[in-house]
Amino acid sequence: MIFTQALQLIEQKKKLIGTTTDKGLLINLILVVPIDTNLRNQFIDNLIVTRSPYKLIVPFIGSNVEVWATNSDYLYKQGILFMMS
């Protein structure tokens, strides 16, 4: 999807924040992530260091993207990315 569609999807999915998945993962962060594997890996690596998802996505706005729901504690403190797309 394109970036503007991702923003619309995030708006629709904001109600997921504060809920838990079937496996008990608390969702507290919704991200726009590049679909391309290399770009996605670059984005995630930088995200773990900077913790600035909205700033980091800017260079990828022209790329195909998807929306992920995740838990920031696992991501930032343990470097583990659980996602629900």
OpenMM code with the backbone's topology and positions (N, CA, C; nanometers):
from openmm import Vec3, app, unit

residues = "MET ILE PHE THR GLN ALA LEU GLN LEU ILE GLU GLN LYS LYS LYS LEU ILE GLY THR THR THR ASP LYS GLY LEU LEU ILE ASN LEU ILE LEU VAL VAL PRO ILE ASP THR ASN LEU ARG ASN GLN PHE ILE ASP ASN LEU ILE VAL THR ARG SER PRO TYR LYS LEU ILE VAL PRO PHE ILE GLY SER ASN VAL GLU VAL TRP ALA THR ASN SER ASP TYR LEU TYR LYS GLN GLY ILE LEU PHE MET MET SER".split()
positions = [
    Vec3(0.0839, -0.1176, 0.0000),
    Vec3(0.0000, 0.0000, 0.0000),
    Vec3(0.0884, 0.1239, 0.0000),
    Vec3(0.0316, 0.2339, -0.0334),
    Vec3(0.1070, 0.3586, -0.0315),
    Vec3(0.0944, 0.4221, 0.1080),
    Vec3(0.1817, 0.5173, 0.1349),
    Vec3(0.1927, 0.5767, 0.2676),
    Vec3(0.0608, 0.6375, 0.3167),
    Vec3(-0.0089, 0.7088, 0.2300),
    Vec3(-0.1346, 0.7715, 0.2742),
    Vec3(-0.2391, 0.6667, 0.3127),
    Vec3(-0.2402, 0.5535, 0.2428),
    Vec3(-0.3309, 0.4451, 0.2795),
    Vec3(-0.2919, 0.3873, 0.4154),
    Vec3(-0.1615, 0.3786, 0.4403),
    Vec3(-0.1135, 0.3280, 0.5691),
    Vec3(-0.1583, 0.4193, 0.6825),
    Vec3(-0.1513, 0.5488, 0.6608),
    Vec3(-0.1957, 0.6426, 0.7642),
    Vec3(-0.3451, 0.6256, 0.7930),
    Vec3(-0.4236, 0.6027, 0.6893),
    Vec3(-0.5670, 0.5796, 0.7077),
    Vec3(-0.5906, 0.4500, 0.7861),
    Vec3(-0.5129, 0.3472, 0.7554),
    Vec3(-0.5265, 0.2201, 0.8261),
    Vec3(-0.4885, 0.2351, 0.9731),
    Vec3(-0.3838, 0.3105, 1.0004),
    Vec3(-0.3444, 0.3362, 1.1392),
    Vec3(-0.4585, 0.4050, 1.2133),
    Vec3(-0.5212, 0.5004, 1.1501),
    Vec3(-0.6327, 0.5709, 1.2133),
    Vec3(-0.7447, 0.4722, 1.2485),
    Vec3(-0.7698, 0.3782, 1.1596),
    Vec3(-0.8738, 0.2779, 1.1840),
    Vec3(-0.8339, 0.1791, 1.2932),
    Vec3(-0.7048, 0.1522, 1.3053),
    Vec3(-0.6548, 0.0496, 1.3974),
    Vec3(-0.6081, 0.1043, 1.5318),
    Vec3(-0.6189, 0.2343, 1.5541),
    Vec3(-0.5735, 0.2923, 1.6806),
    Vec3(-0.6389, 0.2266, 1.8017),
    Vec3(-0.7573, 0.1738, 1.7833),
    Vec3(-0.8275, 0.1096, 1.8944),
    Vec3(-0.7558, -0.0166, 1.9435),
    Vec3(-0.6608, -0.0682, 1.8647),
    Vec3(-0.5835, -0.1853, 1.9074),
    Vec3(-0.4840, -0.1525, 2.0185),
    Vec3(-0.4430, -0.0270, 2.0270),
    Vec3(-0.3454, 0.0119, 2.1290),
    Vec3(-0.4071, -0.0109, 2.2664),
    Vec3(-0.3312, -0.0834, 2.3495),
    Vec3(-0.3779, -0.1171, 2.4834),
    Vec3(-0.4469, -0.2520, 2.4920),
    Vec3(-0.4648, -0.3182, 2.3781),
    Vec3(-0.5250, -0.4514, 2.3778),
    Vec3(-0.4149, -0.5563, 2.3715),
    Vec3(-0.4516, -0.6811, 2.3886),
    Vec3(-0.3546, -0.7894, 2.3790),
    Vec3(-0.3941, -0.8841, 2.2667),
    Vec3(-0.2925, -0.9476, 2.2094),
    Vec3(-0.3158, -1.0464, 2.1041),
    Vec3(-0.3629, -1.1769, 2.1673),
    Vec3(-0.3986, -1.2732, 2.0838),
    Vec3(-0.4399, -1.4047, 2.1317),
    Vec3(-0.3306, -1.4721, 2.2143),
    Vec3(-0.2052, -1.4362, 2.1879),
    Vec3(-0.0918, -1.4958, 2.2596),
    Vec3(-0.0464, -1.4106, 2.3782),
    Vec3(-0.1223, -1.3063, 2.4103),
    Vec3(-0.0937, -1.2267, 2.5282),
    Vec3(0.0006, -1.1098, 2.5097),
    Vec3(0.0348, -1.0753, 2.3867),
    Vec3(0.1237, -0.9624, 2.3604),
    Vec3(0.0452, -0.8318, 2.3681),
    Vec3(0.0906, -0.7409, 2.4523),
    Vec3(0.0274, -0.6106, 2.4628),
    Vec3(0.0673, -0.5254, 2.3430),
    Vec3(-0.0291, -0.4724, 2.2733),
    Vec3(-0.0033, -0.3837, 2.1598),
    Vec3(-0.0004, -0.2407, 2.2110),
    Vec3(0.1126, -0.1741, 2.1914),
    Vec3(0.1217, -0.0340, 2.2335),
    Vec3(0.1910, 0.0539, 2.1299),
    Vec3(0.2129, -0.0015, 2.0107),
    Vec3(0.2797, 0.0740, 1.9054),
    Vec3(0.2302, 0.0242, 1.7698),
    Vec3(0.1922, 0.1174, 1.6841),
    Vec3(0.1531, 0.0834, 1.5472),
    Vec3(0.2501, 0.1543, 1.4543),
    Vec3(0.3125, 0.0771, 1.3648),
    Vec3(0.4199, 0.1264, 1.2789),
    Vec3(0.3838, 0.1179, 1.1320),
    Vec3(0.4370, 0.2092, 1.0542),
    Vec3(0.4388, 0.1980, 0.9087),
    Vec3(0.5772, 0.1456, 0.8741),
    Vec3(0.5829, 0.0338, 0.8019),
    Vec3(0.7084, -0.0362, 0.7747),
    Vec3(0.7212, -0.0619, 0.6250),
    Vec3(0.8408, -0.0395, 0.5665),
    Vec3(0.8593, -0.0711, 0.4249),
    Vec3(0.8391, -0.2201, 0.3982),
    Vec3(0.7802, -0.2530, 0.2857),
    Vec3(0.7590, -0.3934, 0.2490),
    Vec3(0.8882, -0.4580, 0.2002),
    Vec3(0.9668, -0.3860, 0.1229),
    Vec3(1.0929, -0.4390, 0.0708),
    Vec3(1.1792, -0.4870, 0.1868),
    Vec3(1.2270, -0.6098, 0.1786),
    Vec3(1.3020, -0.6716, 0.2883),
    Vec3(1.4247, -0.5920, 0.3282),
    Vec3(1.5031, -0.5467, 0.2326),
    Vec3(1.6242, -0.4703, 0.2652),
    Vec3(1.5899, -0.3375, 0.3323),
    Vec3(1.4911, -0.2672, 0.2787),
    Vec3(1.4491, -0.1407, 0.3384),
    Vec3(1.3899, -0.1636, 0.4774),
    Vec3(1.3126, -0.2712, 0.4915),
    Vec3(1.2514, -0.3029, 0.6206),
    Vec3(1.3584, -0.3311, 0.7260),
    Vec3(1.4593, -0.4108, 0.6886),
    Vec3(1.5669, -0.4411, 0.7826),
    Vec3(1.6414, -0.3151, 0.8239),
    Vec3(1.6662, -0.2284, 0.7288),
    Vec3(1.7325, -0.1006, 0.7576),
    Vec3(1.6460, -0.0174, 0.8530),
    Vec3(1.5178, -0.0107, 0.8258),
    Vec3(1.4252, 0.0646, 0.9102),
    Vec3(1.4235, 0.0092, 1.0528),
    Vec3(1.4106, -0.1220, 1.0665),
    Vec3(1.4022, -0.1841, 1.1990),
    Vec3(1.5330, -0.1685, 1.2759),
    Vec3(1.6451, -0.1887, 1.2092),
    Vec3(1.7747, -0.1701, 1.2764),
    Vec3(1.7874, -0.0289, 1.3321),
    Vec3(1.7505, 0.0696, 1.2524),
    Vec3(1.7574, 0.2089, 1.2975),
    Vec3(1.6529, 0.2382, 1.4056),
    Vec3(1.5394, 0.1745, 1.3945),
    Vec3(1.4329, 0.1950, 1.4921),
    Vec3(1.4749, 0.1488, 1.6311),
    Vec3(1.5387, 0.0352, 1.6393),
    Vec3(1.5835, -0.0175, 1.7683),
    Vec3(1.6800, 0.0793, 1.8353),
    Vec3(1.7621, 0.1466, 1.7562),
    Vec3(1.8600, 0.2411, 1.8115),
    Vec3(1.7961, 0.3757, 1.8451),
    Vec3(1.7163, 0.4294, 1.7545),
    Vec3(1.6666, 0.5670, 1.7710),
    Vec3(1.5314, 0.5781, 1.8419),
    Vec3(1.4508, 0.4737, 1.8313),
    Vec3(1.3165, 0.4738, 1.8901),
    Vec3(1.2299, 0.5881, 1.8358),
    Vec3(1.2488, 0.6189, 1.7090),
    Vec3(1.1742, 0.7274, 1.6446),
    Vec3(1.1047, 0.6774, 1.5184),
    Vec3(0.9991, 0.5970, 1.5313),
    Vec3(0.9381, 0.5363, 1.4130),
    Vec3(0.8830, 0.6371, 1.3129),
    Vec3(0.8302, 0.7473, 1.3618),
    Vec3(0.7678, 0.8433, 1.2708),
    Vec3(0.8723, 0.9239, 1.1949),
    Vec3(0.9826, 0.9495, 1.2575),
    Vec3(1.0923, 1.0209, 1.1917),
    Vec3(1.1647, 0.9289, 1.0923),
    Vec3(1.1827, 0.8036, 1.1300),
    Vec3(1.2572, 0.7096, 1.0459),
    Vec3(1.1831, 0.6693, 0.9191),
    Vec3(1.0512, 0.6744, 0.9196),
    Vec3(0.9759, 0.6303, 0.8021),
    Vec3(0.9815, 0.7320, 0.6892),
    Vec3(1.0175, 0.8557, 0.7187),
    Vec3(1.0162, 0.9626, 0.6181),
    Vec3(1.0914, 0.9247, 0.4900),
    Vec3(1.2134, 0.8692, 0.4963),
    Vec3(1.2831, 0.8356, 0.3714),
    Vec3(1.2134, 0.7260, 0.2895),
    Vec3(1.1207, 0.6538, 0.3517),
    Vec3(1.0559, 0.5415, 0.2854),
    Vec3(0.9126, 0.5722, 0.2428),
    Vec3(0.8714, 0.6975, 0.2536),
    Vec3(0.7340, 0.7352, 0.2215),
    Vec3(0.6973, 0.6984, 0.0777),
    Vec3(0.7922, 0.7027, -0.0138),
    Vec3(0.7653, 0.6679, -0.1529),
    Vec3(0.7661, 0.5184, -0.1793),
    Vec3(0.8000, 0.4386, -0.0801),
    Vec3(0.8061, 0.2926, -0.0956),
    Vec3(0.6709, 0.2298, -0.0640),
    Vec3(0.6531, 0.1068, -0.1089),
    Vec3(0.5362, 0.0307, -0.0658),
    Vec3(0.5547, -0.0012, 0.0815),
    Vec3(0.4485, 0.0145, 0.1587),
    Vec3(0.4570, -0.0046, 0.3032),
    Vec3(0.3424, -0.0918, 0.3522),
    Vec3(0.3565, -0.1369, 0.4767),
    Vec3(0.2494, -0.2065, 0.5460),
    Vec3(0.2448, -0.1563, 0.6891),
    Vec3(0.1394, -0.1911, 0.7586),
    Vec3(0.1198, -0.1440, 0.8953),
    Vec3(0.1331, -0.2625, 0.9897),
    Vec3(0.2132, -0.2432, 1.0946),
    Vec3(0.2343, -0.3465, 1.1959),
    Vec3(0.1913, -0.2951, 1.3314),
    Vec3(0.1332, -0.3807, 1.4107),
    Vec3(0.1050, -0.3535, 1.5511),
    Vec3(0.2042, -0.4351, 1.6331),
    Vec3(0.2641, -0.3739, 1.7348),
    Vec3(0.3681, -0.4427, 1.8112),
    Vec3(0.3740, -0.3899, 1.9541),
    Vec3(0.4728, -0.4394, 2.0283),
    Vec3(0.4964, -0.3965, 2.1659),
    Vec3(0.6322, -0.3283, 2.1725),
    Vec3(0.6341, -0.2019, 2.2106),
    Vec3(0.7584, -0.1247, 2.2109),
    Vec3(0.8574, -0.1713, 2.3177),
    Vec3(0.8089, -0.2252, 2.4291),
    Vec3(0.9014, -0.2723, 2.5329),
    Vec3(0.9901, -0.3846, 2.4809),
    Vec3(0.9301, -0.4841, 2.4159),
    Vec3(1.0092, -0.5927, 2.3581),
    Vec3(1.1050, -0.5389, 2.2523),
    Vec3(1.0544, -0.4508, 2.1688),
    Vec3(1.1345, -0.3976, 2.0591),
    Vec3(1.2538, -0.3174, 2.1096),
    Vec3(1.2297, -0.2212, 2.1954),
    Vec3(1.3342, -0.1289, 2.2364),
    Vec3(1.4243, -0.1835, 2.3471),
    Vec3(1.3696, -0.2587, 2.4384),
    Vec3(1.4504, -0.3062, 2.5516),
    Vec3(1.5195, -0.4382, 2.5245),
    Vec3(1.4556, -0.5242, 2.4443),
    Vec3(1.5118, -0.6554, 2.4211),
    Vec3(1.5524, -0.6805, 2.2755),
    Vec3(1.5195, -0.5868, 2.1887),
    Vec3(1.5544, -0.6027, 2.0475),
    Vec3(1.4743, -0.7122, 1.9788),
    Vec3(1.3570, -0.7421, 2.0323),
    Vec3(1.2709, -0.8462, 1.9749),
    Vec3(1.1491, -0.7794, 1.9135),
    Vec3(1.1213, -0.8116, 1.7896),
    Vec3(1.0073, -0.7516, 1.7209),
    Vec3(0.9004, -0.8576, 1.7003),
    Vec3(0.7929, -0.8454, 1.7763),
    Vec3(0.6726, -0.9230, 1.7520),
    Vec3(0.5823, -0.8314, 1.6719),
    Vec3(0.5247, -0.8813, 1.5674),
    Vec3(0.4373, -0.7938, 1.4905),
    Vec3(0.3119, -0.8660, 1.4487),
    Vec3(0.2102, -0.7859, 1.4307),
    Vec3(0.0834, -0.8324, 1.3798),
    Vec3(0.0498, -0.7395, 1.2648),
    Vec3(0.0463, -0.7911, 1.1431),
    Vec3(0.0196, -0.7036, 1.0287),
    Vec3(-0.1250, -0.7115, 0.9870),
] * unit.nanometer
topology = app.Topology()
chain = topology.addChain("A")
for resn in residues:
    res = topology.addResidue(resn, chain)
    for name in ("N", "CA", "C"):
        topology.addAtom(name, app.Element.getBySymbol(name[0]), res)
